[in-house]
Amino acid sequence: MSLLNPVLLPPRVKAYLSQGERFIKWDDETTIASPVILRVDPKGYYLYWTYQSKEMEFLDITSIRDTRFGKFAKMPKSQKLRDVFNMDFPDNSFLLKTLTVVSGPDMVDLTFHNFVSYKENVGKVWAEDILALVKHPLTANASRSTFLDKILVKLKMQLNSEGKIPVKNFFQMFPADRKRVEAALSACHLPKGKPGGAR
């Protein structure tokens, strides 16, 4: 092997992950079940879902601690949600459609993101392939340029209807450095003060 060839290739995101799949995202605390499109960006930085309102939520792949499916996934305790998924019917296939993504800063403070697919065994495949991205050595040991690329990828996925990056997204990306963000936008002659402005 030549020294010019990389020893470890970056993680490969399977096409179906970036194309997306329809799921229902549910939450026991709010008893809300919402249809979403679940995706992984083509570079494998984020698992994200889009609601019907076009609102997006992002989960950094590096923050994922586990993925679960079938009987290991979270089950709704709320009777309202159990009714939504017809869980109490004997021939229900709910277990074959589940996906729970566990995330958090450590193994103690965990958040459970619960999804149910419209088709059987989709949750299993997603759980396995997302976990493969999480466990890839370059995911946890990324270079400095990768962190900059991650910021750019996330900003580009949140374009407004005109195809521009809303200014508020820069401030959301760097909430602790508002003054530095304003100075950087000014130095580039870009709008910085208007909440609805775009780059």
MILOKE-911452 format. One line per 3 residues: number of its first residue (from 1); their letters; for each residue x, y, z of N, C-alpha, C. Coordinates in steps of 0.2 Angstrom, whole numbers, plus 5000, padded with zeros to 4 digits. Atoms other than C-alpha are relative to their C-alpha. Layout:
NUM	a	X:Y:Z:X:Y:Z:X:Y:Z | ...
! end
This chain:
1	msl	5004:4994:5000:5000:5000:5000:5004:5006:5000 | 4996:4994:5001:5007:5017:4995:4998:5005:5006 | 5001:4996:4994:5009:5030:5009:4995:5006:4998
4	lnp	5005:4995:5003:4998:5042:4998:4993:4998:5001 | 5007:5002:4999:4983:5031:5000:4998:5000:5007 | 5002:5000:4993:4973:5033:5016:4999:4993:5002
7	vll	5000:5006:4997:4974:5019:5028:4993:4998:5002 | 5007:5001:4998:4956:5021:5034:4996:5005:4996 | 5005:4996:5004:4942:5027:5023:4995:5003:5004
10	ppr	5005:4998:4996:4929:5038:5029:4993:4996:5000 | 5006:5004:5000:4912:5030:5034:4996:5001:4993 | 5004:5000:5006:4901:5026:5019:4993:5000:5002
13	vka	5007:5000:4999:4883:5031:5020:4996:4997:4995 | 5004:5004:5005:4871:5019:5012:4995:5005:4997 | 5005:4996:5004:4860:5027:4998:4993:5001:5004
16	yls	5007:4999:4997:4844:5023:5007:5000:5004:5006 | 5000:4996:4994:4849:5032:5023:5000:5007:4998 | 5000:4993:5002:4852:5048:5014:4994:5002:4996
19	qge	5007:4999:5003:4836:5046:5003:4995:5001:5005 | 5005:4999:4994:4826:5044:5019:4995:4995:5000 | 5005:5005:4999:4812:5034:5025:4994:5003:5004
22	rfi	5005:4998:4996:4795:5038:5032:4999:4996:5007 | 5001:5003:4993:4793:5035:5051:4995:5005:5003 | 5004:4996:4995:4781:5041:5065:5005:5001:5006
25	kwd	4996:4999:4994:4791:5049:5079:4995:5002:5005 | 5004:4999:4995:4783:5048:5095:5003:5001:5007 | 4997:4998:4994:4786:5054:5113:4995:4999:5005
28	det	5004:5002:4994:4778:5047:5129:4998:5006:5004 | 5002:4994:4995:4779:5063:5139:4995:5004:4997 | 5005:4996:5003:4769:5073:5127:4994:4997:4996
31	tia	5005:5004:5004:4759:5059:5119:4999:5002:4993 | 5000:4998:5007:4763:5066:5102:5003:4995:4996 | 4998:5005:5005:4765:5055:5087:5000:5004:4993
34	spv	5000:4996:5006:4771:5065:5071:5003:4996:4994 | 4996:5003:5005:4775:5059:5054:5006:5004:4998 | 4994:4997:5002:4793:5062:5049:5003:4997:4994
37	ilr	4995:5004:5005:4806:5058:5035:5006:5000:5004 | 4994:5001:4996:4821:5051:5044:5006:4999:4994 | 4994:5001:5004:4838:5053:5035:5007:5001:5003
40	vdp	4993:4999:4998:4857:5053:5037:5003:5004:4994 | 4996:4996:5006:4867:5067:5027:5005:4995:4997 | 4995:5004:5004:4878:5060:5013:5007:4999:5003
43	kgy	4993:5001:4997:4894:5062:5023:4999:4997:5007 | 5000:5004:4994:4887:5053:5039:5001:5004:5006 | 4999:4996:4994:4888:5068:5051:4994:5001:5004
46	yly	5006:4998:4996:4870:5070:5056:4994:4995:4998 | 5006:5003:5001:4854:5059:5058:4995:5006:5001 | 5004:4995:5000:4840:5071:5055:4993:4998:4998
49	wty	5007:5002:5002:4821:5071:5053:4996:5007:4998 | 5004:4994:5002:4809:5083:5044:4993:4999:5001 | 5008:5000:4999:4791:5086:5050:4997:5002:4994
52	qsk	5004:4997:5006:4777:5090:5038:5000:5007:4999 | 5000:4993:5000:4779:5108:5043:5007:5002:4997 | 4993:4999:5003:4797:5107:5035:5005:5001:5005
55	eme	4996:4999:4995:4804:5110:5052:5005:4994:5001 | 4995:5006:4999:4820:5099:5055:5003:5000:5007 | 4997:5001:4994:4828:5092:5070:5007:4996:4998
58	fld	4993:5003:5001:4847:5086:5070:5002:4997:5006 | 4996:5004:4995:4856:5073:5080:5007:4999:4997 | 4993:5001:5003:4875:5073:5078:5001:4993:5001
61	its	4999:5007:5000:4880:5055:5074:5005:4999:5006 | 4995:5001:4995:4894:5057:5087:4997:5000:5007 | 5004:5000:4994:4881:5060:5101:4996:4993:5001
64	ird	5004:5006:4999:4872:5043:5098:5004:4995:5004 | 4997:5005:4996:4876:5030:5111:4998:4993:4998 | 5003:5006:5001:4865:5016:5105:4994:5000:4995
67	trf	5007:5000:5003:4851:5011:5093:4997:4993:5001 | 5004:5006:4998:4838:4998:5097:4994:4999:4995 | 5006:5002:5005:4824:4989:5087:4997:4994:5004
70	gkf	5004:5006:4997:4811:4976:5091:4998:5001:5007 | 5002:5000:4993:4808:4971:5109:5005:5004:5004 | 4995:4996:4996:4824:4981:5114:4998:5008:4999
73	akm	5002:4993:5001:4816:4998:5108:4995:5002:5005 | 5005:4997:4995:4806:5009:5119:4993:4998:4998 | 5008:5001:5001:4787:5005:5120:4996:5005:5003
76	pks	5004:4995:4997:4774:5018:5123:4997:4997:5006 | 5004:5001:4994:4767:5018:5140:4993:5003:5000 | 5006:4996:5001:4754:5031:5136:4994:4996:4996
79	qkl	5005:5003:5003:4737:5023:5132:4998:5003:4993 | 5001:4997:5006:4734:5036:5119:5004:4998:4994 | 4995:5002:5006:4750:5031:5109:4999:4993:4999
82	rdv	5001:5007:5001:4746:5013:5112:4994:4999:4995 | 5006:5000:5005:4729:5016:5103:5002:5002:4993 | 4998:4997:5007:4737:5026:5089:5004:4994:4996
85	fnm	4996:5005:5004:4749:5011:5085:4996:4993:5001 | 5004:5006:5000:4735:4998:5088:5004:4994:5004 | 4995:5005:4996:4747:4989:5101:4996:4995:5003
88	dfp	5003:5005:4996:4734:4980:5110:4996:4995:4996 | 5003:5005:5005:4728:4970:5095:5004:4994:5000 | 4996:5006:5000:4734:4952:5095:5005:4999:4994
91	dns	4996:5001:5006:4741:4952:5077:5004:5006:4998 | 4997:4994:5001:4749:4969:5079:5008:4999:4998 | 4993:5001:5002:4766:4970:5070:5005:5006:5003
94	fll	4997:4994:4997:4772:4985:5081:5008:4999:5001 | 4993:5002:4998:4788:4976:5087:5005:5000:4994 | 4996:5001:5006:4794:4973:5069:5001:5007:4996
97	ktl	4999:4994:5003:4793:4992:5065:5004:5005:5004 | 4998:4995:4995:4801:5000:5080:5008:5002:4999 | 4993:4998:5000:4818:5010:5081:5000:5005:5005
100	tvv	4999:4995:4995:4824:5019:5096:5008:5002:4999 | 4993:4998:5001:4840:5030:5094:5001:5003:5007 | 4999:4997:4993:4848:5034:5111:5006:5004:4999
103	sgp	4995:4995:5001:4859:5049:5112:5001:5004:5007 | 4998:4996:4994:4868:5060:5125:5007:5001:5001 | 4993:4998:4999:4884:5068:5131:5004:4994:5003
106	dmv	4996:5006:4997:4888:5052:5141:4995:4994:5001 | 5005:5006:5000:4880:5035:5146:4995:5001:5006 | 5005:4999:4995:4870:5043:5160:4994:5005:4998
109	dlt	5005:4995:5002:4861:5058:5153:4998:4998:4993 | 5002:5003:5007:4852:5049:5139:4993:5003:4998 | 5006:4998:5003:4838:5055:5127:4998:4994:4995
112	fhn	5003:5005:5004:4827:5042:5118:4996:5003:4995 | 5004:4998:5005:4821:5046:5101:4997:4994:4997 | 5004:5006:5002:4807:5034:5096:4997:5001:4993
115	fvs	5003:5000:5006:4802:5030:5079:4996:4993:4998 | 5003:5006:5002:4790:5018:5071:4999:5000:4992 | 5001:4999:5008:4791:5014:5052:4993:4997:4998
118	yke	5006:5003:5003:4777:5010:5041:5000:4993:4997 | 4999:5007:5003:4785:4994:5035:5004:4996:5005 | 4997:5004:4995:4791:4979:5045:5008:5000:4998
121	nvg	4993:5001:5000:4810:4977:5048:5004:5006:4997 | 4996:4994:5002:4815:4994:5042:5004:5003:5006 | 4997:4998:4994:4819:4999:5060:5006:4996:5001
124	kvw	4994:5005:4999:4831:4984:5061:5006:5002:4996 | 4994:4998:5005:4841:4989:5046:5002:5007:5001 | 4998:4994:4998:4841:5007:5051:5005:5000:5006
127	aed	4996:5000:4994:4847:5003:5068:5007:4997:4999 | 4994:5003:5001:4861:4992:5062:5005:5005:4996 | 4995:4996:5004:4868:5004:5049:5001:5007:5003
130	ila	4998:4994:4996:4867:5020:5060:5005:4998:5005 | 4995:5002:4995:4876:5010:5073:5007:4999:4997 | 4994:5001:5004:4889:5006:5060:5004:5006:4999
133	lvk	4997:4994:5000:4892:5024:5057:5003:5003:5006 | 4998:4998:4993:4893:5028:5075:5007:4997:5002 | 4994:5003:4998:4906:5015:5078:5006:5000:4996
136	hpl	4994:5000:5005:4917:5019:5063:5006:5004:5004 | 4995:4996:4996:4934:5025:5070:5001:5007:4998 | 4999:4993:5002:4934:5041:5060:4994:5004:5003
139	tan	5006:4996:4997:4917:5046:5068:5003:5004:5006 | 4998:4998:4994:4925:5048:5085:5006:5004:5000 | 4993:4997:5001:4942:5053:5079:5001:5005:4994
142	asr	5000:4996:5006:4938:5066:5066:5006:5006:5001 | 4995:4995:5001:4951:5079:5060:4996:5007:5001 | 5003:4993:4999:4949:5098:5063:4996:5002:4994
145	stf	5003:4998:5006:4944:5100:5045:4993:4997:5000 | 5006:5003:5000:4930:5088:5047:4995:5004:5005 | 5005:4996:4996:4922:5098:5061:4998:5007:4997
148	ldk	5002:4994:5004:4922:5114:5050:4995:4997:4994 | 5005:5003:5005:4914:5103:5036:4993:4998:5003 | 5006:5002:4997:4901:5097:5048:4996:5006:5001
151	ilv	5004:4994:4999:4896:5115:5052:4997:5002:4993 | 5002:4998:5007:4895:5119:5033:4994:4996:4998 | 5005:5005:5002:4885:5103:5030:4993:5002:5003
154	klk	5006:4998:4997:4872:5108:5043:4997:5006:4998 | 5002:4994:5002:4871:5126:5038:4996:4999:4993 | 5002:5000:5006:4868:5121:5020:4993:4995:4999
157	mql	5006:5004:4999:4854:5108:5025:4994:5004:5002 | 5005:4996:4998:4844:5123:5032:4999:5006:4996 | 5001:4994:5005:4842:5134:5017:4993:5003:5001
160	nse	5007:4998:5001:4827:5145:5016:4997:4999:4993 | 5003:5001:5006:4815:5146:5002:5003:5003:4994 | 4996:4997:5005:4827:5157:4992:5006:4997:4999
163	gki	4994:5003:5001:4841:5145:4994:5006:5003:5003 | 4995:4996:4997:4850:5156:5006:5000:4997:5008 | 4999:5002:4993:4857:5152:5024:4997:5006:5004
166	pvk	5003:4995:4995:4846:5162:5037:5005:5002:5005 | 4995:4998:4995:4857:5173:5048:4999:4997:5007 | 5001:5003:4994:4849:5166:5063:5003:4994:5001
169	nff	4997:5007:5000:4856:5149:5059:5007:5001:5002 | 4993:4999:4998:4874:5156:5061:5000:5001:5008 | 5000:4998:4992:4869:5163:5079:4998:4993:5004
172	qmf	5002:5006:4997:4861:5146:5083:5006:4995:5000 | 4994:5004:5001:4877:5137:5077:5005:5002:5006 | 4995:4997:4995:4888:5148:5089:4997:5004:5005
175	pad	5003:4995:4995:4877:5154:5103:5004:5003:5005 | 4996:4997:4995:4891:5158:5115:5004:5006:4997 | 4996:4995:5003:4900:5169:5102:4997:5005:4996
178	rkr	5004:4996:5004:4887:5181:5096:5004:5006:4997 | 4996:4994:5003:4899:5196:5095:5005:4998:4995 | 4995:5002:5005:4912:5186:5085:4996:4998:4994
181	vea	5004:5001:5006:4898:5180:5073:4999:5006:4997 | 5001:4993:5003:4893:5198:5071:5006:5003:4996 | 4993:4997:5003:4911:5203:5068:5002:4997:4993
184	als	4998:5004:5006:4914:5189:5055:4995:5002:4994 | 5004:4998:5005:4898:5193:5046:5001:5007:4997 | 4999:4994:5002:4902:5211:5045:5006:5000:4996
187	ach	4993:5001:5004:4920:5207:5039:4999:4998:4993 | 5001:5002:5006:4912:5198:5025:4994:5004:4996 | 5005:4995:5003:4899:5212:5021:4994:4996:4999
190	lpk	5006:5004:5000:4885:5200:5025:4995:5003:5006 | 5004:4998:4995:4869:5205:5035:5001:4997:5007 | 4998:5003:4993:4871:5203:5054:4994:5001:5005
193	gkp	5005:4998:4995:4857:5211:5063:4993:4998:4999 | 5007:5001:5001:4841:5207:5055:4998:4992:5001 | 5001:5007:4998:4833:5191:5062:4998:4996:4993
196	gga	5002:5004:5006:4826:5186:5045:5005:5001:4994 | 4995:4999:5005:4841:5191:5035:5003:4993:4998 | 4997:5006:5003:4850:5178:5024:5006:5001:4997
199	r	4994:4999:5003:4867:5175:5018:5000:4998:4992
! end
